[in-house]
Amino acid sequence: MGVNKALDRVVGLAMLVIASTVFLYYTIWTLLLPFVDSNHPIQSLFPPRVWAIRIPVILLLLGGAVVGSFLSVVMIRSNRKKAMKARQKAEAAKSK
């Protein structure tokens, strides 16, 4: 149990560090960079500003597609199980 708890903490800390880094990078890119001169060397560390909108939109569309696909697979499997149970019930009623 102790090893799993330690591993969970390390994974959680890594996820927190990654999320904080992404948040800081994106915040600097979208909120502070427009006020910096376009020829400043810090501008070379970031992609063009148009991607500040495109990347989140693409991620939202992909996330929505994944969630929608997951829900549809779950619903299809659930309906198959219900149909199978109904068939078995009907066969059991016929055999009586």
C-alpha positions as a printed Julia matrix, in Angstrom:
96×3 Matrix{Float64}:
   0.0     0.0     0.0
   2.82    2.43    0.82
   4.36    2.11   -2.63
   1.06    2.89   -4.35
   0.52    5.92   -2.14
   3.99    7.25   -2.92
   3.49    6.64   -6.64
   0.13    8.41   -6.51
   1.76   11.42   -4.89
   4.53   11.54   -7.5
   2.04   11.24  -10.36
  -0.2    13.89   -8.78
   2.73   16.24   -8.29
   3.86   15.72  -11.89
   0.34   16.46  -13.16
   0.17   19.59  -11.0
   3.54   20.84  -12.27
   2.58   20.19  -15.91
  -0.81   21.9   -15.53
   0.77   24.9   -13.79
   3.44   25.2   -16.47
   0.88   25.05  -19.29
  -1.32   27.59  -17.51
   1.59   30.0   -16.97
   2.84   29.62  -20.56
  -0.62   30.19  -22.04
  -1.32   33.13  -19.73
   1.93   34.85  -20.66
   1.32   34.09  -24.33
  -2.22   35.47  -24.43
  -2.25   38.24  -21.83
   1.26   39.66  -21.62
   2.79   39.12  -25.06
   0.49   41.57  -26.9
   2.09   44.37  -24.86
   5.67   43.36  -25.76
   7.34   44.76  -28.89
   7.15   42.41  -31.86
  10.94   42.47  -32.34
  11.68   41.52  -28.71
  13.55   38.18  -28.33
  10.84   36.77  -26.03
   8.45   36.74  -29.01
  10.49   33.91  -30.55
   9.56   31.62  -27.61
   5.88   31.62  -28.55
   3.95   30.64  -31.69
   1.87   33.22  -33.61
  -1.1    34.62  -31.67
  -3.65   33.04  -33.97
  -2.73   29.67  -32.44
  -3.73   30.98  -29.01
  -7.31   30.61  -30.24
  -6.91   27.64  -32.58
  -5.27   25.29  -30.06
  -8.02   25.5   -27.4
 -10.73   25.23  -30.07
  -9.09   22.12  -31.54
  -8.67   20.6   -28.07
 -12.32   21.32  -27.2
 -13.53   19.75  -30.44
 -11.36   16.67  -29.94
 -12.45   16.37  -26.31
 -16.1    16.66  -27.29
 -15.63   14.01  -29.98
 -13.97   11.64  -27.5
 -16.7    12.15  -24.88
 -19.44   11.77  -27.49
 -17.84    8.6   -28.86
 -17.5     7.15  -25.38
 -21.13    7.89  -24.53
 -22.38    6.4   -27.78
 -20.35    3.21  -27.26
 -21.71    2.87  -23.71
 -25.28    3.44  -24.9
 -24.92    0.9   -27.74
 -23.5    -1.74  -25.4
 -26.23   -1.08  -22.84
 -28.94   -1.48  -25.48
 -27.35   -4.73  -26.7
 -27.41   -6.13  -23.15
 -31.06   -5.12  -22.72
 -31.97   -6.7   -26.06
 -30.16   -9.92  -25.15
 -31.97  -10.1   -21.8
 -35.3    -9.51  -23.53
 -34.54  -12.27  -26.06
 -33.59  -14.69  -23.28
 -36.77  -13.81  -21.39
 -38.86  -14.38  -24.52
 -37.16  -17.73  -25.2
 -37.7   -18.8   -21.6
 -41.39  -17.89  -21.87
 -41.74  -19.9   -25.12
 -40.1   -22.98  -23.65
 -42.57  -23.1   -20.72
